[in-house]
Amino acid sequence: MPVVHTLESVERFNGTAGQYCYVVQGRGENIGHDYEWKYTTVFVGTEHGDGVVVIGESGSQTRVYQPERFGPWLDPEWIRRFYAN
């Protein structure tokens, strides 16, 4: 079943050596079922465009291959396109 994501907040934090992250507070809804959940996800990127890593609530890390599919830079619009895909 399709899932609809609602991003409640997207907050940027700057790190060192050009690294930065966005902490996303969101809500997911499974269409066709009466099921909804909240989540926190962290997206990590660099100003050098070295790729994007997604960190889930459990601490699991997943590299996004071909991140340019969602835009040239990790930013709030990139994150919205990621969830819309």
BELMOVEN-V743827 format. One record per residue. N is the residue number from 1. PSI is psi as a letter, one per 20 degrees, with the letter a starting at -180 (* if undefined). NEAR is the number of other C-alpha atoms within 10 Angstrom. D_FIRST is the distance of its C-alpha to the first C-alpha in whole Angstrom. Layout:
n psi near d_first
N PSI NEAR D_FIRST
N PSI NEAR D_FIRST
This chain:
n psi near d_first
1 q 7 0
2 q 9 4
3 p 15 7
4 p 14 10
5 p 17 13
6 o 15 16
7 o 18 19
8 h 12 22
9 q 12 25
10 o 19 26
11 p 12 29
12 q 15 31
13 p 10 34
14 p 13 36
15 b 12 37
16 q 7 40
17 k 9 41
18 j 11 38
19 q 15 35
20 r 16 33
21 q 21 30
22 p 21 27
23 p 16 26
24 p 19 23
25 p 16 22
26 r 16 19
27 p 15 16
28 q 15 12
29 p 16 10
30 o 14 7
31 p 12 6
32 i 9 7
33 q 10 8
34 m 7 12
35 p 10 11
36 q 13 13
37 q 10 15
38 q 13 18
39 r 13 19
40 p 17 21
41 q 17 21
42 p 20 25
43 p 23 25
44 p 22 28
45 a 22 30
46 q 18 34
47 i 12 36
48 i 10 37
49 k 14 33
50 j 11 33
51 r 17 29
52 p 20 27
53 p 18 26
54 p 17 23
55 p 17 24
56 r 14 21
57 h 10 22
58 i 8 23
59 i 10 26
60 q 9 24
61 p 14 25
62 p 12 23
63 p 13 24
64 o 14 23
65 q 10 24
66 l 10 25
67 i 18 25
68 i 14 26
69 h 12 23
70 j 18 23
71 r 14 26
72 h 10 30
73 q 19 30
74 o 22 28
75 r 17 28
76 h 16 25
77 h 11 24
78 g 17 24
79 g 18 21
80 g 15 20
81 h 12 19
82 g 14 18
83 h 13 15
84 i 12 14
85 * 7 14
